[in-house]
Structures are given as structure tokens and as C-alpha cells.
Amino acid sequence: MDNIYISFKYSIFGIVMRILALHSDFIKYEVTKKTKFAEEIDESMKGGQMDECLAVFTSVEKEDMTDMDLLVAEASKAVREIAEQVKVDSIFIYPYVHLSSNPSDPEFAKAFFPLFEAELSKDFKVKRSPFGYYKAFNVSCKGHPLSELSREIHISKKEEKEVVSEALASEARIRPQWHIMTPDGDLVDVADYDFKGRENLKKFANYEISGSRAADKEPPHVEMMKKLELVDYEPGSDSGNLRWYPKGAMIKRLLEQKASEVIQKYGGMEVETPIMYDFEHPKLSRYLHRFPARQYTVISGDNKFFLRFAACFGQYLIKHDMTISYRDLPLGLYELTHFSFRREQKGELSGLRRLRAFTMPDMHTLVRDMDSAKQEFINQYRESIKWMNGLGVNFEAGIRFVKEFFEENKDFVKQLVRELGRPVLIEMWDERPFYFVMKFEFNFVDAIDKASALSTVQIDIENTERFDISYTDENGDQKHPLMLHASIPGAIERNVYALLEHAHMESMKGKKPMLPLWLSPTQLRLIPINEGLASKCKEISEAFPGIRVDIDDRSESLAKRIRDAEKEWVPYIVVVGDKELQSGELAVRERASGEQVKMTSSELAEKIWAETKGMPFRALPLPMLVSRRPRFR
């Protein structure tokens, strides 16, 4: 008897599935053996037959595991088209893993088939054989003019449907309660709070409550980062991935170095982990849905990976393999991730404020219990306050928690607000959408009234159990600890964003924009009055070890060279002439004060060293002679 078979492979948003459809006189099967992946069935599914039907042999592949709803919808659509073509009203679904050399996770496939059956049942009479069983079957296919038909069907690729985690979906569904907590511990509904004198807090609250992260105009720091030749958009990459020029890269590395010093001094042990992980890893795949972020995916051969959006995954897996005693707790692992990836939505991408690839100093600390978690939380909270104060930018605090946690820990929350010494925004959830019960964030509010989180710490109550991370207690028993997620500085790029936006807002008040001295690419510029004094400037520069000194030896006018130094935000400018060489005193232009003062080389060096004490140092990122420097724009 001739067979008609329509075998097709279709692609939608990277999903691939294989189906073999046979227009049949009948199909009959009988269960012979159960596998460990078998679904639970009653007697009626241990055997069966359907006449005059389309027998649909179906294999779910690894690539299918991105979006269950989309997979069911598109597979059903394709089967409907075949059924209409061969004019049948009965469909028999037969799970058939042998169509693929790259089958999906069995649990995913097991969940797919009942949904596939239910969707097709809306329009057809449908039966199916059970998933996870060995079966004997007979199928008799019709012989008619289409018996030679074999084709491959491609579904047109549509605009990408983004995979959204359960946490993001829950976040969108849950309606939180918003309050302001005062330093006295009073909890006031946002609508009833008097924001007089707290306009920045009001902007932060409005931004958070609105839920919108899109920027309707470009924040000022974008033009600043370009003019200063720090960083720029990269047209050769995906949006939200940037190029860093030498001066910007130096600033970034100094912030990274300082962050690592702070965290390692605190006790974080540095590790390094991969940037991509297997979508099908049994532990990681579940965690993906508990984290409020969108993923990048990478295909390698027949396998699919996701790019990490934090250092969580590698540190979890390391901790799982460690032997940990109660004496080791608290225990913190730390990684400076180059890079973390989050596929933020296009309307949200804006300069350095919101990126798709960023550098995150990420520490995860194991603690014995909730009392220990709260103590560690407040210690890290204090370190974060130090970081933000050291950065020199204004910030607002947000504390978020599950209502039940707050009811049990009111004094703890009040202590946090009291230590900060000013009111904070409170977000309270009736149910827990994430893996954490509580977190704080220190947010910078920029010139266009958008807020961005920098420092943050979370109390995680799920993942040590999920990843089977344990320690041995005093009695020799294995216990699951709790875990804190901390980024004391937040993303390094956002620190640069906050510094630039802060400089812009200061300039709106009539002050000169500038970076902290320890981060200024050039800390001191020497400008010889004429070309013949350039070599003398080189001699003077040797009196400033550990200070970034450059020399503007160009043949431009003195006035232009001074203006260019001002445009580059150089903190200290010294014009060198014969008078300065003879007297030994330098006429120093101080950007911060706007004054010009006289001092010796040693006095100026002492002043700069005092201002940068305790901060890391890197050499000039460009040639010392300005005449030797290329332009990056």
C-alpha cells in the first residue's frame, strides 16, 4: 500500500520541531514497557486505535524548550494545515523521540503532549499514545494521488517573541504597596507623604511606581561621555554593547579595582566562572524563572546556552561542590564579571544607564540562619553606604520585602532606615515573586528624573536548597544555609553614568563639571608657554610620581590649550614659563575652586596625594605629550 507522508521541520524564533504526518486508514498501539520518564496513565491509555485519521509522529527537540505556549500554538497550526489538506477530522498524536538526534528534556516533552492534545481538540477528534513508554504499533497509510508527496515546511520567521521569566511575569502581575518610612520608623502611604524638601525622593518614588523604564529623551551623560572620549555606542554589535576608549577604560578599571579591594577586605574570596551555561542544566533551568531578567541565548552545535546575567550560576555550582563547616560561616565568594548580560528592551537602553552587557562586582555570602542573614545584611548595607558616599553622588534608598517578612522583622527594617538617617521608599509584596524575601537598593536619580539602582543586597531563601548547597553543623548534620546576594558598588558602568550625570547637574548650578580626582584621566596638565619649554615641563613632571601628569606641547595658542584642558575637566592646570622656572613656584589653576594659587611642585604633589589617598592608581591612559595623541571621534 502506498504511503503519503508529510515530513517537516519548522523554525520559529529559533525553535525547531520535527513531525511526521501519515494520512492513515488506522493506527493501533499497545504499551509494552514503562521508562523512568513515563507520565502516569490509566488503563484506557495502555492501548488504543483510531481509524481514518492523521497520525502525527512528534519529537520535541532541545531547541523547543524556549517557549512552551509558542511551541504548542505553532505545532498545532502546522498540523491543522495538513489535516485540512488531506480532509480529516481525526488526529492521533504519537510521541516519537526517534525522529530527532537532539531530543528535549523529558520533563519538558512530557508537559508538551497534553497541551498539544488539548489545543488540537478544539477543532478535531484527538487521541494520543502516552509519553515515556515503549509501544508496539501498526499503521496503515492510504494510497491516493498524494502518496509521493514529501515536503519540508518552513514557517515564516516573525518578530522575536521574548522569553520572559516567571519572576518577571509575577512582577508585572503583582501590585505592590508603596510607602515611605521615616527615620523614626513611621510607615506612611506614598499618597499621604509630604515630600517637601525631599524632591529627589519624590522623583524616585514616581519612577518606581510608574513601572516604566523607557527614556523619552537622551540623558545628558551620553553627550558628555562622547565629548570626553570615554565611551561610545558600538554600531558593530547588539544595542546596549559599548566601546570604551582609553580614558574611559582607565576610569572603569580603577572603579573595578576599588570595588574588588573593598569586597576582598570585607572577606569575599575571589573566583572566576564561565559566562555561559546550559539551558538544560536541571538546576539552572529552574533558577532562570526565578530571576527577573531577560536572557541572551547562544547556540553551540546541538546545544543551547544562556549568557549569565550575574555571577550566581558559577558560584552556586562551586558552593555545591565545596565541603563547608558551620565554622566557615559566613562564607562569601566574589567575582567581578566581565561581563554580565541582560537582554533589556530597546526602549530602555540609554547610554550607560541601562545596558545589555555590563560589569558587575558580585558576591554571594552563605549564612547559618535568618538572624545571621540580617546581621550580614546590615554589615553589607553599611559598606554600600560608604561606597555611595565615597562616590560623591546623591542617592535615594529603596527597601523591598514580602509583607510577612516585614511583620516578623519590623525592628530590623526600622534600624536600616534609622542608620541611613533619612526617609526611604518601601515596596511591600503580599506574595513573594522572587527567590528573595528582602532587598535594598541605593538609586541614583539623573537629570531626566530616571532612577537607576547601584548598590544592592538581597536575602535569598530558595537557592541553597535548589542547588543542594549545604554545610555541616555542630552535630554533624547537613543543613541548607541562607544566602545573601550583594553588589556593593552595583554595575561599574552605572557608577560612571552616575558620576557624569552628577557632574552635569552640578554644572546646572553654576559649578564646573568634574570627576573625582582619583578617576580623572589627567590629574595635572603642564602647559609650556612656548615649544622650547616642553623639555623643562618633562623635568617638572618627574616631581609628581603616582600622579597622572601630561604636557600640552602643541603649537596652538596658550589660550586655546587652556580652554582644551578645561573642556577635558583637568583638575589642575599649570602654565610653565621662564618666571615659574626661575622662582620654583607654580601658578596652579584649581578646577574645583576656580582659583589660581601659587605653590611649589612638592606642595602640589602633596595636595594631590592627600586628595587621592587610599584610592587605586593607574598610569596615564594616553601618551604624555598631547601632540602625540590620536582623536577617537
C-alpha positions in Angstrom: 0.0 0.0 0.0 1.4 3.4 -0.9 2.1 5.9 1.9 1.5 9.6 2.0 3.8 11.3 4.4 4.4 14.9 5.1 7.6 15.3 7.0 8.6 18.8 8.0 10.9 20.8 10.1 9.8 24.3 11.1 11.6 27.2 12.6 10.1 30.0 14.7 12.2 32.4 16.7 14.9 29.7 16.8 12.5 26.9 17.7 12.9 23.7 15.7 10.5 20.7 15.8 10.1 17.5 13.8 6.8 15.9 12.9 6.0 13.0 10.6 2.3 13.1 9.5 0.7 10.0 7.9 -2.8 10.0 6.4 -3.9 6.6 7.7 -6.7 4.0 7.4 -5.9 3.3 11.0 -3.2 3.4 13.7 -3.2 0.9 16.6 -0.8 0.7 19.5 -0.2 -1.2 22.7 2.1 -0.3 25.7 4.9 -2.8 26.3 7.2 -1.2 28.9 7.4 1.8 31.1 10.5 4.1 31.2 11.6 6.2 34.2 10.3 9.3 32.3 6.8 7.9 31.8 3.7 10.0 32.5 1.1 8.5 34.8 -1.8 6.9 32.8 -5.0 4.9 33.4 -6.0 1.6 31.7 -7.6 3.4 28.8 -4.2 4.8 27.5 -2.4 1.4 27.7 -3.7 0.6 24.2 -5.9 2.1 21.5 -6.9 2.5 17.9 -8.1 5.3 15.6 -9.5 4.9 12.1 -9.5 7.4 9.2 -7.1 9.8 10.8 -3.9 11.8 10.5 -1.2 10.0 12.5 1.2 12.7 13.9 4.5 11.3 15.0 6.1 14.1 17.0 9.5 14.7 18.5 10.3 17.7 20.8 13.9 18.9 20.4 16.2 20.8 22.7 15.7 24.0 20.7 12.0 23.8 21.5 12.4 24.4 25.2 12.4 28.2 24.9 8.6 28.9 24.9 6.0 26.2 25.7 3.0 28.3 24.7 4.5 29.3 21.4 5.6 25.8 20.6 2.1 24.4 21.2 0.5 27.1 19.1 2.8 26.8 16.1 2.8 23.0 16.2 -1.0 22.9 16.3 -1.2 25.4 13.4 1.0 23.3 11.2 -1.0 20.1 12.0 -4.3 21.9 11.2 -2.9 22.9 7.8 -2.1 19.3 7.0 -5.4 17.9 8.3 -7.3 20.4 6.1 -5.2 19.5 3.1 -6.0 15.7 3.4 -9.5 16.4 4.7 -9.5 14.5 8.0 -11.3 15.4 11.2 -9.5 12.9 13.4 -5.9 13.3 14.7 -3.8 10.7 16.5 -0.7 12.1 18.3 2.2 9.7 18.7 5.2 10.8 20.8 8.2 9.6 18.7 11.6 10.6 20.0 13.4 8.7 17.2 12.7 11.5 14.8 15.4 13.6 16.5 19.0 13.1 17.4 18.7 16.1 19.8 15.7 15.4 21.9 14.5 17.8 24.6 14.5 17.4 28.3 11.9 14.6 29.0 10.0 16.6 31.6 9.5 19.4 29.0 8.3 16.9 26.4 6.0 15.2 28.9 4.4 18.5 29.6 4.1 19.4 25.9 1.9 16.5 24.7 -1.2 17.0 26.9 -1.2 20.7 25.9 -0.7 19.8 22.2 -3.7 17.4 22.5 -5.9 20.0 24.2 -5.2 22.6 21.6 -6.0 20.3 18.7 -9.1 19.0 20.4 -10.7 22.4 19.9 -11.1 21.6 16.2 -10.7 17.8 15.9 -11.4 14.5 17.4 -8.0 13.7 19.1 -6.4 10.7 20.7 -2.8 10.2 21.7 -0.5 7.4 22.9 1.3 8.1 26.3 4.7 9.6 26.6 7.6 7.7 28.2 6.5 4.1 27.2 7.8 1.6 24.7 4.9 0.6 22.4 4.1 -1.8 19.7 2.1 -0.2 16.9 0.6 -0.8 13.4 -0.3 1.9 10.9 -1.9 1.5 7.5 -1.5 4.5 5.2 -3.7 5.4 2.3 -2.8 5.1 -1.3 -4.0 8.1 -3.3 -2.6 10.7 -5.7 -0.6 12.4 -2.9 1.2 9.3 -2.0 4.5 10.6 -3.4 4.3 13.9 -1.7 7.2 14.7 0.6 7.9 18.3 1.6 9.7 20.5 4.1 7.6 23.3 5.5 9.2 26.5 6.9 7.1 28.8 9.0 8.0 32.4 8.2 10.1 33.9 10.9 8.2 36.6 12.9 9.3 39.3 15.1 11.1 37.7 18.1 8.9 36.8 21.0 10.9 37.3 24.1 11.2 34.7 26.7 10.0 36.2 30.0 10.9 34.5 33.3 8.2 33.6 35.9 9.7 36.3 38.1 9.2 39.0 35.5 5.7 37.8 34.8 4.9 37.8 38.5 6.5 41.2 38.9 4.2 42.5 36.2 1.1 40.9 37.8 1.6 41.7 41.5 0.5 45.1 42.7 2.8 46.1 45.5 2.1 48.5 48.3 4.2 51.7 48.3 5.1 53.6 51.5 7.7 56.0 52.8 9.4 55.0 56.1 10.8 57.9 58.1 14.0 57.7 60.3 11.6 57.5 63.3 10.1 54.3 61.9 6.8 55.6 60.8 5.3 53.9 57.8 3.4 56.4 55.6 1.4 55.6 52.5 3.1 57.3 49.5 0.0 59.2 48.6 -0.1 60.7 52.1 3.6 61.6 52.5 4.7 65.3 52.3 7.7 65.3 50.0 8.6 69.0 50.8 12.3 69.2 50.9 12.6 65.6 49.5 12.0 66.3 45.8 14.6 63.7 44.8 12.9 61.0 46.8 9.6 62.0 45.2 11.2 61.6 41.7 12.5 58.2 42.7 9.1 57.1 44.1 7.3 58.3 40.9 9.7 56.5 38.7 9.4 53.2 40.7 5.6 53.3 41.0 5.2 54.1 37.3 6.9 50.9 36.3 8.2 52.4 33.1 11.9 52.1 32.4 11.9 53.7 28.9 13.6 57.1 28.4 11.7 59.6 26.3 14.9 61.7 25.7 18.6 61.1 25.9 20.1 61.7 29.3 22.9 64.4 29.3 25.7 61.9 30.2 25.5 60.4 26.7 26.8 63.5 25.0 29.3 64.0 27.8 30.8 60.5 27.6 31.3 61.1 23.8 32.8 64.6 24.1 35.2 63.4 26.8 36.1 60.4 24.6 35.3 57.9 27.3 32.8 55.6 25.8 30.5 55.4 22.8 27.9 53.2 21.1 29.3 50.2 19.1 27.4 50.0 15.7 29.0 46.7 15.0 27.3 45.0 18.0 23.9 44.5 19.5 22.4 47.6 21.0 23.5 48.1 24.6 27.0 46.9 24.0 29.5 49.7 24.1 33.1 50.6 23.1 35.4 52.0 25.7 38.2 54.4 24.7 41.5 54.6 26.7 40.4 57.3 29.1 37.0 55.6 29.8 38.7 52.2 30.1 41.1 53.6 32.7 38.2 55.0 34.8 36.3 51.7 34.5 39.4 49.7 35.6 40.0 52.0 38.6 36.4 51.6 39.8 36.7 47.8 39.3 40.0 47.7 41.3 38.5 49.8 44.1 35.4 47.6 44.2 37.5 44.4 44.4 39.6 45.9 47.2 36.5 46.8 49.2 34.9 43.4 48.8 38.1 41.4 49.4 38.8 43.4 52.5 35.3 42.6 53.6 36.0 38.9 53.2 34.9 37.9 49.7 37.1 35.2 48.2 37.6 35.9 44.5 36.7 33.2 41.9 36.2 33.1 38.2 33.4 31.3 36.4 32.2 30.9 32.8 29.9 33.4 31.0 27.6 30.8 29.5 25.6 27.9 30.9 23.4 25.1 29.6 19.7 25.8 29.3 19.0 22.2 30.2 21.1 22.0 33.3 18.4 20.7 35.7 19.2 23.2 38.5 19.9 26.3 36.3 16.8 25.9 34.1 14.6 26.3 37.2 16.5 29.2 38.5 16.1 31.1 35.3 12.5 31.5 36.0 13.1 32.9 39.5 15.3 35.7 38.3 13.8 39.0 37.0 15.9 39.3 33.8 15.8 38.5 30.1 18.4 36.2 28.6 20.7 36.1 25.7 20.9 32.6 24.1 23.8 31.1 22.3 23.7 28.0 20.0 26.8 25.8 20.0 26.4 22.7 17.9 23.2 21.0 19.0 23.2 22.6 22.4 21.7 25.9 23.6 23.3 28.1 26.3 22.3 31.3 28.0 24.8 34.1 28.8 24.9 34.8 32.5 23.1 37.8 33.9 25.0 37.7 37.2 27.8 35.6 38.8 25.2 33.5 40.6 25.4 30.3 38.5 29.1 29.7 38.7 29.2 30.5 42.4 26.2 28.2 43.1 27.9 25.3 41.4 31.2 25.9 43.2 29.4 26.1 46.5 27.6 22.8 45.7 30.9 21.0 45.4 32.5 22.6 48.5 32.8 21.0 51.9 31.6 23.6 54.3 31.5 23.6 58.1 29.5 25.8 60.4 32.9 27.3 61.5 33.3 28.6 57.9 30.2 30.7 58.0 29.6 33.4 57.0 31.3 32.4 53.7 31.5 34.8 50.7 32.6 34.1 47.2 33.2 37.1 44.9 33.6 37.6 41.1 34.0 40.8 39.1 32.0 39.7 36.0 33.4 40.7 32.6 30.5 40.6 31.5 27.0 40.0 32.7 24.3 40.1 30.1 20.6 41.1 30.2 18.6 41.5 27.1 17.0 44.7 28.2 14.2 46.1 26.0 15.2 48.5 23.3 13.2 51.5 24.6 15.0 51.1 27.9 18.6 51.2 26.6 20.1 54.6 27.2 23.8 55.3 27.3 25.4 53.9 30.5 22.2 53.9 32.4 20.8 50.6 31.1 22.9 48.2 29.1 22.8 44.7 27.8 26.4 43.9 28.7 27.9 45.2 32.0 30.5 44.7 34.6 29.1 43.5 38.0 31.1 43.0 41.2 29.0 40.1 42.6 29.4 38.5 46.0 27.3 35.6 47.4 27.5 35.0 51.2 26.4 31.9 53.0 25.0 32.3 56.5 23.5 29.9 59.0 20.0 31.3 59.6 17.9 34.4 59.4 19.4 36.1 62.4 22.9 35.7 60.8 21.4 36.8 57.4 20.1 40.0 59.0 23.5 40.8 60.7 25.4 40.2 57.4 22.8 42.2 55.5 23.3 45.3 57.7 27.1 44.9 57.5 26.9 44.9 53.7 24.4 47.8 53.9 26.9 49.9 55.8 29.6 49.0 53.2 27.3 50.2 50.5 26.6 53.5 52.2 30.4 54.0 52.4 30.7 53.3 48.7 28.0 55.7 47.7 29.3 58.4 49.9 32.8 57.9 48.5 31.5 58.2 45.0 30.2 61.6 45.9 26.8 61.4 44.3 23.3 61.9 45.8 21.2 58.7 46.2 17.9 57.5 47.4 17.2 54.2 49.1 14.5 51.7 48.3 13.8 48.7 50.6 11.6 45.9 49.2 10.2 42.9 51.0 7.4 40.4 51.4 4.7 41.7 53.9 5.1 38.6 56.1 8.8 39.2 56.4 8.2 42.8 57.4 5.7 41.8 60.0 8.2 39.5 61.6 11.2 41.9 61.3 9.9 45.4 61.7 12.7 46.4 64.1 15.3 45.3 61.7 13.8 47.3 58.8 13.5 50.4 61.1 17.1 50.1 62.0 18.2 50.2 58.4 16.3 53.4 57.8 17.5 54.9 61.1 21.1 54.3 60.2 20.7 56.0 56.9 19.2 59.0 58.7 16.6 59.9 56.1 13.3 58.6 54.7 13.3 55.7 52.2 10.9 54.3 49.7 9.3 51.0 50.8 7.9 48.4 48.4 5.9 45.6 50.0 4.5 42.5 48.3 1.6 40.3 49.6 3.3 37.3 47.9 6.9 36.6 47.0 7.6 36.8 43.3 11.3 36.2 43.5 13.8 34.0 45.3 14.5 36.7 47.9 12.4 37.9 50.8 14.1 41.3 51.1 16.5 43.6 49.3 17.7 47.1 49.4 18.9 49.3 46.6 20.6 52.7 46.5 19.4 54.5 43.5 20.8 57.5 41.6 18.2 59.9 40.1 19.5 61.5 37.0 18.9 64.8 35.1 15.8 63.5 33.3 14.3 62.1 36.5 15.1 58.4 35.8 16.4 56.3 38.7 19.0 53.5 38.4 20.0 51.1 41.1 23.6 50.9 42.2 24.4 49.2 45.5 22.1 46.3 46.4 21.9 43.3 48.8 19.2 40.5 48.8 18.3 37.8 51.3 17.8 34.6 49.3 15.8 31.8 50.9 15.5 29.4 47.9 18.7 28.7 46.1 20.8 26.9 48.6 18.2 24.2 48.7 17.6 24.3 44.9 21.3 23.8 44.2 21.9 21.5 47.2 24.4 23.7 48.9 24.9 22.6 52.5 27.1 22.9 55.5 27.8 20.5 58.4 26.5 21.8 61.8 27.9 21.1 65.3 26.1 17.8 65.4 27.4 16.5 62.1 24.1 17.1 60.3 23.8 18.6 56.8 21.9 21.9 56.7 21.0 24.3 54.0 22.3 27.8 54.8 20.7 31.0 53.6 22.5 33.2 51.1 23.0 36.9 50.5 23.5 38.4 47.0 25.5 41.6 47.2 26.9 44.1 44.7 28.3 46.8 46.9 29.0 49.2 44.1 26.4 47.9 41.6 27.3 47.8 37.9 30.6 49.6 37.2 29.1 51.3 34.1 26.3 52.7 36.2 28.8 54.3 38.5 30.3 56.1 35.5 26.8 57.1 34.4 26.0 58.5 37.9 29.3 60.5 38.0 28.7 62.1 34.6 25.0 62.9 35.4 26.0 64.3 38.7 28.6 66.5 37.0 26.0 67.7 34.6 23.6 68.6 37.4 26.4 70.4 39.2 27.1 72.4 36.1 23.4 73.5 36.0 24.0 75.1 39.4 26.9 77.1 38.1 29.7 74.8 39.1 32.3 73.3 36.8 31.7 69.7 35.9 34.4 67.3 37.0 35.2 63.8 38.0 36.7 62.7 41.4 40.4 63.4 41.3 41.4 59.8 41.6 39.3 59.0 38.5 40.4 61.9 36.3 42.3 60.6 33.3 44.7 63.6 33.6 45.2 64.9 37.1 47.7 67.6 36.3 48.4 69.2 33.0 51.6 71.2 32.3 51.3 73.8 29.5 54.6 75.4 28.4 54.3 78.9 27.2 56.5 78.0 24.1 57.8 74.9 22.4 61.2 75.4 23.8 59.9 74.8 27.4 58.4 71.4 26.7 61.6 69.6 27.8 61.5 71.6 31.0 58.0 70.5 31.6 59.2 66.9 31.2 61.7 67.6 34.0 59.0 69.1 36.2 56.7 66.1 35.7 59.2 63.9 37.4 58.4 65.6 40.7 54.9 64.0 40.6 55.3 60.2 41.0 52.0 58.4 41.3 50.2 61.3 39.7 48.8 61.3 36.1 50.7 64.3 34.5 50.6 65.2 30.9 52.1 68.0 28.8 50.3 70.0 26.1 53.2 70.7 23.8 51.1 71.5 20.7 51.8 74.7 18.7 48.3 76.0 19.5 47.9 79.4 21.3 48.2 79.4 25.1 44.5 80.4 25.4 43.3 77.5 23.3 45.4 75.0 25.2 44.0 76.2 28.5 40.4 76.0 27.0 41.0 72.5 25.8 42.3 71.4 29.3 39.1 72.9 30.8 37.0 71.0 28.2 38.7 67.8 29.3 37.9 68.6 33.0 41.6 68.6 34.0 41.5 69.3 37.8 44.9 71.0 38.0 46.4 73.2 35.2 49.9 74.7 35.4 51.2 77.2 32.8 55.0 77.0 32.7 57.1 80.0 31.7 60.6 81.4 32.5 59.2 83.1 35.6 58.0 79.8 37.1 61.3 78.1 36.3 63.3 80.9 38.0 61.1 81.2 41.1 60.4 77.5 41.6 56.7 78.3 42.3 53.9 77.1 40.0 50.8 79.1 39.2 48.2 76.4 39.7 44.6 76.7 38.3 42.3 74.6 40.6 39.2 73.5 38.8 37.2 72.7 41.9 37.6 76.2 43.5 38.1 78.2 40.3 41.1 79.9 41.9 44.7 80.3 40.8 47.2 79.7 43.6 51.0 79.6 43.8 52.7 76.6 45.3 55.9 74.6 44.8 56.0 71.2 42.9 56.3 69.4 46.2 53.3 71.3 47.7 51.1 70.5 44.7 52.2 66.8 44.8 51.4 66.6 48.5 47.9 68.1 47.9 47.1 65.7 45.1 48.4 62.7 47.1 46.3 63.8 50.1 43.1 64.0 47.9 43.6 60.6 46.4 44.9 58.8 49.5 43.5 55.2 49.8 42.4 55.1 46.1 44.0 52.8 43.5 46.2 54.3 40.8 46.8 53.7 37.1 49.2 55.4 34.8 48.2 57.8 32.0 46.0 56.0 29.5 47.4 58.1 26.6 50.8 59.4 25.6 52.2 62.1 27.9 52.6 64.6 25.1 49.2 65.8 23.9 50.7 66.3 20.4 51.1 62.5 20.2 47.5 61.6 21.0 45.0 60.4 18.4 41.4 61.5 18.4 38.8 58.8 18.9 35.8 60.8 17.5 
